[in-house]
Amino acid sequence: MSAAAQYAPLWPLAVYFIAVVLLVGAMLVLSHVLGERRRERLTSVPYESGVVATGSARLHFDVKFYMVAMFFVIFDMEAVFVFAWAVSAREAGWAGYIEMIIFIGILLAALFYLWKLGALEWGTSMKIRRKTEPL
């Protein structure tokens, strides 16, 4: 097989790549030529939904918000696996059923561990309050 015949299927990809580069370049040049050049005093001020910004946008959130987000992602992925198993439950048979029970058991054990650890508590737990209260 000759070199030309070997690379023959790649020419549409090369044409597409060149067309994309030319289109992006044309869009950048046109936006620069046709765009406004005025810079007023309030042009760079943040403005959202008609409300003028006050204060700093850098707020400190409690770690528990991030913990809830991580738990959501973890258990959302668990739901994806369970849904995929539910779709193919008949084909998976008893072996798939037993594997899914083991998978859900491990997740429940992890949830129980987090619950006992206090990672799901929003307020001050009773154990901590009892230890810090004077006798």
C-alpha positions as CSV (number, residue, x, y, z in Angstrom):
1,M,0.0,0.0,0.0
2,S,1.4,3.4,-1.0
3,A,1.8,6.3,1.4
4,A,-0.9,8.3,-0.4
5,A,-3.4,5.5,-0.1
6,Q,-2.6,5.1,3.5
7,Y,-3.4,8.7,4.4
8,A,-6.3,9.1,2.0
9,P,-9.0,8.8,4.7
10,L,-7.4,11.6,6.7
11,W,-7.9,14.4,4.2
12,P,-11.5,15.3,5.4
13,L,-10.2,15.6,8.9
14,A,-7.5,18.0,7.7
15,V,-10.0,20.1,5.7
16,Y,-12.3,20.2,8.8
17,F,-9.4,21.3,11.0
18,I,-8.4,24.1,8.6
19,A,-12.0,25.2,8.3
20,V,-12.4,25.4,12.1
21,V,-9.2,27.4,12.5
22,L,-10.2,29.8,9.7
23,L,-13.7,30.3,11.2
24,V,-12.4,31.0,14.7
25,G,-9.8,33.4,13.3
26,A,-12.4,35.2,11.2
27,M,-14.7,35.5,14.3
28,L,-11.9,37.0,16.4
29,V,-10.9,39.5,13.7
30,L,-14.5,40.5,13.0
31,S,-15.3,41.0,16.7
32,H,-12.2,43.1,17.1
33,V,-13.0,45.3,14.0
34,L,-16.7,45.7,14.7
35,G,-16.6,45.8,18.5
36,E,-17.1,48.9,20.6
37,R,-14.0,50.7,21.9
38,R,-15.5,52.9,24.6
39,R,-14.4,52.2,28.1
40,E,-16.6,54.1,30.7
41,R,-16.0,54.2,34.4
42,L,-18.7,51.6,35.2
43,T,-17.9,49.2,32.4
44,S,-15.8,46.8,34.5
45,V,-18.0,46.9,37.7
46,P,-19.8,43.6,38.4
47,Y,-23.6,43.9,37.9
48,E,-26.0,41.1,38.2
49,S,-29.8,41.2,37.7
50,G,-30.0,44.9,38.4
51,V,-28.4,44.6,41.8
52,V,-25.2,46.5,42.5
53,A,-22.6,44.4,44.2
54,T,-21.8,45.2,47.9
55,G,-19.0,43.7,49.8
56,S,-16.7,40.9,48.8
57,A,-17.7,37.9,46.9
58,R,-15.2,35.8,48.8
59,L,-17.2,34.2,51.5
60,H,-16.0,31.4,53.8
61,F,-18.3,28.4,54.0
62,D,-18.3,25.8,56.7
63,V,-16.6,22.5,55.8
64,K,-19.9,20.7,56.3
65,F,-21.3,22.2,53.0
66,Y,-18.4,20.6,51.1
67,M,-19.0,17.4,53.0
68,V,-22.6,17.3,51.9
69,A,-21.6,18.0,48.3
70,M,-19.1,15.1,48.4
71,F,-21.7,12.8,49.9
72,F,-24.1,13.8,47.2
73,V,-21.6,13.0,44.5
74,I,-20.7,9.6,46.1
75,F,-24.3,8.5,46.5
76,D,-25.3,9.9,43.2
77,M,-22.7,7.7,41.5
78,E,-24.1,4.8,43.6
79,A,-27.5,5.5,42.1
80,V,-26.0,5.4,38.6
81,F,-24.6,1.9,39.3
82,V,-27.8,0.6,40.8
83,F,-29.8,2.0,37.8
84,A,-27.4,0.3,35.4
85,W,-27.8,-2.9,37.3
86,A,-31.6,-2.6,37.3
87,V,-31.6,-2.2,33.5
88,S,-29.6,-5.4,33.1
89,A,-30.9,-7.3,36.1
90,R,-32.4,-10.2,34.0
91,E,-29.2,-10.7,32.1
92,A,-27.1,-10.5,35.2
93,G,-29.0,-13.2,36.9
94,W,-28.4,-14.3,40.5
95,A,-24.7,-13.5,40.4
96,G,-25.5,-9.9,39.5
97,Y,-28.1,-9.8,42.3
98,I,-25.6,-11.0,44.9
99,E,-23.0,-8.6,43.7
100,M,-25.5,-5.7,43.9
101,I,-26.4,-6.7,47.5
102,I,-22.7,-6.7,48.5
103,F,-22.3,-3.3,46.8
104,I,-25.3,-1.8,48.6
105,G,-24.1,-3.4,51.9
106,I,-20.7,-1.8,51.6
107,L,-22.4,1.6,50.9
108,L,-24.7,1.2,53.9
109,A,-21.7,0.2,56.1
110,A,-19.9,3.4,54.9
111,L,-23.1,5.5,55.6
112,F,-23.4,3.9,59.1
113,Y,-19.7,4.7,59.8
114,L,-20.1,8.3,58.7
115,W,-23.3,8.6,60.8
116,K,-21.5,7.2,63.9
117,L,-18.5,9.4,63.3
118,G,-20.9,12.5,63.3
119,A,-20.1,13.6,59.8
120,L,-23.8,14.0,59.0
121,E,-24.5,16.2,62.0
122,W,-25.1,19.9,61.3
123,G,-25.2,21.2,64.8
124,T,-23.1,20.5,67.9
125,S,-23.6,16.9,68.8
126,M,-24.8,15.8,72.2
127,K,-21.6,13.9,72.9
128,I,-19.5,17.0,72.4
129,R,-21.9,19.1,74.5
130,R,-21.8,16.7,77.4
131,K,-18.0,16.6,77.4
132,T,-17.7,20.4,77.4
133,E,-20.4,21.2,80.0
134,P,-19.2,21.7,83.6
135,L,-20.2,19.1,86.2
